């Protein structure tokens, strides 16, 4: 996460009436009183105690709990736009001067949506010094984390759900979400050990799909499957483990696609799904391989599985998402 962007509170200015004007340019050093927050990690951006300190440092007179739900960083015009489309509220923006012209409509939109959020335009070297990133792929926007969706409501509406077990590679998480959005997955559930889909790299790889497909972390123990599969079954889902077992059905099996409510369970890169998870699922499925290849990367496998098991409304040849 950028070393100083979350601490941008009072650095720069924002003109509440200036949505149509060029973004404010302010190239001063960051205030010394924010230095203790200059190296906040992704985890600390979700730590209420750390965020109370940051809130007080930014504005001692404002509500100290106003950041308690956490912050996250979005990078690039497309990702930031999708976060705004999803109703996320900006906290602060930092952009390299070279992105200023291309990002002008987006920055105007941010200023209109959150007039108090500072918009900072700086030279490349200053951005590198502030963030620690050698390269950025567009503006960086620090957002307030959105509310956690209600799991029961998600499962009630959904026909196709993906469950990610202990997936910790941010590129894989982002790619899975992009496929989920494109191929008709209604919700993504993450086990307690899964990493955060709102991490900068994950949201960027997803092209903002993490803001389009609702998701929720399952609560409880790391060994989630017994309780989690029971919860899915109670909501009407058949649970399918994607794993290389002798009893696995081919992913093209008609029973999978014909299921009205289906939960596809995918494991981490390398180790795959835990044995207890496979045992707790109703079925096991695999993607048939050629040329002696035994498996695909989890992100590639997810795309194949999502497509082959996509839900089709009764009476319609296909479902446009």
C-alpha positions in Angstrom: 0.0 0.0 0.0 1.3 3.5 -0.6 3.3 4.7 2.4 1.7 8.1 2.7 -1.5 8.2 0.6 -3.7 7.0 3.5 -2.2 9.8 5.6 -3.0 12.5 3.0 -5.8 14.0 5.1 -5.0 17.7 5.1 -2.3 17.7 2.4 -3.5 19.6 -0.6 -6.9 21.3 -0.8 -10.2 20.6 -2.4 -12.6 23.2 -3.8 -16.2 22.1 -3.1 -17.4 24.2 -6.0 -14.6 23.3 -8.4 -15.8 20.0 -9.9 -15.2 21.4 -13.4 -11.8 23.0 -12.6 -8.4 21.4 -13.0 -7.4 19.3 -10.0 -5.4 21.1 -7.3 -1.6 20.9 -7.6 0.3 20.8 -4.4 3.9 19.5 -4.3 4.9 20.2 -0.7 6.2 17.5 1.6 3.7 15.6 3.7 3.0 17.1 7.1 5.4 15.9 9.9 2.5 15.1 12.2 1.4 12.4 9.8 4.9 10.7 9.7 3.9 7.9 12.2 1.3 6.7 9.7 3.7 6.9 6.7 4.2 3.1 6.5 0.8 1.7 7.2 0.3 -1.8 5.8 -2.7 -3.2 4.2 -3.6 -4.9 7.5 -3.2 -1.7 9.4 -5.6 0.0 7.0 -8.2 -2.3 8.5 -7.1 -2.0 12.1 -9.6 0.2 14.0 -7.0 1.3 16.6 -4.6 2.4 13.9 -7.4 4.2 12.0 -8.5 6.1 15.1 -5.0 7.5 15.3 -4.9 8.4 11.6 -8.3 10.1 11.9 -7.2 12.2 14.8 -3.9 13.1 13.1 -5.8 14.2 9.9 -8.4 16.2 11.9 -8.4 16.3 15.6 -11.9 17.9 15.8 -13.7 15.4 13.6 -15.2 12.0 14.7 -12.2 9.8 15.7 -14.1 6.7 14.6 -15.0 7.9 11.2 -12.3 5.6 9.6 -13.0 2.6 11.7 -14.5 0.5 8.9 -11.1 0.7 7.1 -9.5 2.1 4.0 -8.3 0.6 0.7 -6.3 1.8 -2.3 -7.6 1.7 -5.9 -5.3 2.3 -8.9 -6.1 3.3 -12.4 -8.9 5.2 -14.0 -11.0 2.1 -14.7 -10.7 0.6 -11.2 -11.4 3.9 -9.5 -14.4 4.5 -11.7 -15.9 1.1 -10.8 -15.3 1.7 -7.1 -17.2 5.0 -7.5 -20.0 3.2 -9.5 -20.3 0.8 -6.6 -20.8 3.6 -4.1 -17.4 3.7 -2.5 -16.5 7.0 -0.8 -13.1 8.6 -1.6 -10.8 9.6 1.3 -7.8 11.1 -0.7 -6.4 11.0 -4.2 -2.8 11.1 -5.5 -1.9 11.2 -9.1 1.2 11.7 -11.2 1.2 14.8 -13.3 1.6 12.7 -16.4 -1.9 11.1 -15.8 -3.5 14.5 -15.1 -5.0 15.2 -18.5 -6.3 11.7 -19.1 -7.7 11.5 -15.6 -9.3 14.9 -15.5 -13.0 13.7 -15.9 -12.5 11.1 -13.2 -10.9 13.6 -10.8 -13.8 16.0 -11.5 -16.2 13.2 -10.6 -14.3 12.5 -7.4 -14.3 16.1 -6.4 -18.1 16.3 -7.0 -18.7 13.1 -5.0 -16.4 13.9 -2.1 -15.6 17.6 -1.9 -13.6 17.2 1.3 -11.2 14.6 -0.1 -7.8 16.1 -1.1 -6.8 15.7 -4.7 -3.0 15.9 -5.0 -1.2 16.1 -8.3 2.6 15.7 -8.1 5.7 15.0 -10.2 6.7 11.4 -10.9 9.6 11.5 -8.4 7.4 12.9 -5.7 4.8 10.2 -6.2 7.5 7.5 -6.0 8.9 9.0 -2.8 5.4 9.2 -1.3 4.2 5.7 -2.3 7.3 3.6 -2.6 6.0 2.4 -6.1 8.4 2.7 -9.0 5.5 2.7 -11.4 1.8 3.4 -11.2 -0.8 2.7 -13.8 -2.9 5.8 -13.3 -4.2 7.8 -10.3 -4.2 6.3 -6.8 -7.4 6.8 -4.7 -7.8 5.9 -1.1 -11.4 4.9 -0.4 -13.4 4.1 2.7 -14.1 0.4 2.8 -17.7 -0.4 1.8 -20.1 -2.2 4.2 -20.0 -6.0 4.4 -22.8 -7.6 2.3 -25.3 -9.8 4.1 -24.4 -13.4 3.4 -28.0 -14.7 3.8 -29.3 -12.2 1.3 -26.5 -12.9 -1.2 -27.2 -16.7 -1.1 -31.0 -16.2 -1.4 -30.6 -14.3 -4.7 -27.7 -16.3 -6.2 -27.7 -19.2 -8.6 -23.9 -19.5 -9.0 -21.4 -18.9 -6.2 -17.6 -19.3 -6.2 -15.9 -20.3 -2.9 -12.2 -19.5 -2.7 -10.3 -21.6 -0.1 -7.1 -20.0 1.2 -6.2 -18.3 -2.0 -3.5 -15.8 -1.1 -2.0 -14.8 -4.5 -3.4 -11.3 -5.3 -3.1 -11.8 -9.1 -5.1 -15.0 -8.9 -7.7 -13.4 -6.8 -8.1 -10.5 -9.2 -8.2 -12.8 -12.3 -10.9 -15.0 -10.6 -13.0 -12.0 -9.9 -12.7 -10.8 -13.5 -13.8 -14.1 -14.8 -16.6 -14.3 -12.2 -18.0 -10.9 -13.4 -17.8 -11.9 -17.0 -19.1 -15.4 -16.7 -22.2 -15.1 -14.5 -21.0 -15.8 -11.0 -23.5 -14.1 -8.6 -21.3 -13.9 -5.5 -17.8 -15.0 -4.2 -17.2 -16.4 -0.7 -13.7 -16.3 0.7 -12.5 -18.6 3.5 -10.9 -16.9 6.6 -7.3 -17.4 5.3 -8.0 -15.8 1.8 -6.4 -12.5 1.2 -8.3 -9.3 0.6 -9.9 -8.7 -2.8 -9.6 -4.9 -2.2 -5.8 -5.1 -2.1 -4.4 -2.7 -4.8 -3.0 -5.4 -7.0 -6.1 -7.7 -6.8 -8.5 -4.9 -7.6 -6.3 -3.7 -10.5 -5.9 -7.2 -12.0 -9.7 -7.7 -11.7 -10.2 -4.4 -13.7 -12.5 -3.3 -10.9 -14.6 -6.5 -11.0 -14.2 -6.8 -7.2 -16.7 -3.9 -7.1 -19.1 -5.6 -9.5 -19.4 -9.1 -7.9 -20.6 -9.1 -4.3 -18.2 -11.0 -2.0 -17.9 -11.8 1.7 -15.3 -13.4 3.9 -16.8 -16.5 5.8 -16.4 -16.1 9.5 -15.1 -18.8 11.9 -12.2 -21.2 12.0 -9.7 -21.7 9.2 -11.1 -25.3 8.8 -14.3 -23.8 7.4 -15.8 -26.6 5.2 -18.0 -28.5 7.6 -19.9 -25.5 8.8 -19.6 -23.6 5.5 -20.8 -26.4 3.2 -23.7 -27.0 5.6 -24.6 -23.3 5.3 -24.6 -23.5 1.5 -26.6 -26.7 1.5 -29.2 -25.1 3.8 -29.4 -22.2 1.3 -30.2 -24.7 -1.5 -26.8 -25.1 -3.1 -25.1 -28.2 -4.3 -21.4 -27.9 -3.5 -18.8 -29.0 -6.0 -15.1 -29.3 -5.1 -12.7 -28.8 -8.1 -10.1 -31.4 -7.4 -8.1 -34.2 -9.0 -9.7 -37.3 -7.6 -10.6 -40.6 -9.2 -14.3 -40.1 -8.4 -14.4 -36.6 -9.9 -17.0 -35.8 -12.6 -15.9 -34.0 -15.8 -16.8 -30.3 -15.5 -19.0 -30.8 -18.5 -21.3 -33.2 -16.7 -24.9 -32.2 -17.3 -25.8 -32.6 -13.6 -23.6 -29.6 -12.8 -25.0 -27.2 -15.3 -28.6 -28.2 -14.6 -28.3 -27.5 -10.9 -30.4 -24.5 -10.0 -28.0 -23.4 -7.3 -24.4 -24.4 -7.5 -21.3 -23.5 -5.4 -17.9 -24.1 -7.0 -15.2 -24.5 -4.5 -11.6 -23.7 -5.6 -8.4 -24.2 -3.7 -5.1 -22.4 -3.4 -2.3 -22.7 -5.9 -0.2 -25.8 -5.5 -1.9 -27.5 -2.6 -5.4 -27.4 -3.9 -8.3 -28.1 -1.7 -8.0 -29.6 1.8 -9.1 -33.3 2.1 -11.7 -32.3 4.6 -13.1 -29.8 2.2 -13.4 -32.3 -0.6 -15.1 -34.7 1.8 -17.6 -32.1 2.9 -18.7 -31.2 -0.6 -21.6 -33.0 -2.4 -19.6 -33.7 -5.6 -16.1 -33.4 -7.0 -15.4 -32.2 -10.5 -12.3 -31.9 -12.7 -11.4 -30.3 -16.0 -10.3 -32.9 -18.5 -6.7 -32.3 -19.7 -4.6 -33.2 -22.7 -0.9 -33.8 -23.4 -0.2 -35.1 -19.9 -1.0 -31.8 -18.2 -2.5 -32.5 -14.8 -4.0 -29.2 -13.9 -4.5 -25.5 -14.6 -3.6 -22.4 -12.6 -6.5 -21.7 -10.3 -7.5 -18.5 -12.1 -7.6 -20.3 -15.5 -9.5 -23.2 -14.0 -12.0 -20.9 -12.5 -12.8 -19.4 -15.9 -13.3 -22.8 -17.5 -15.5 -24.0 -14.6 -17.6 -20.8 -14.5 -18.3 -21.1 -18.2 -19.1 -24.8 -18.3 -21.5 -24.6 -15.3 -23.1 -21.2 -16.1 -26.7 -20.8 -15.1 -29.3 -20.4 -17.9 -32.7 -19.1 -17.1 -35.4 -21.6 -18.0 -36.9 -20.9 -21.4 -33.9 -18.8 -22.6 -31.0 -20.2 -24.6 -28.4 -18.2 -22.7 -28.1 -15.7 -20.0 -26.6 -12.3 -20.8 -24.8 -10.8 -17.8 
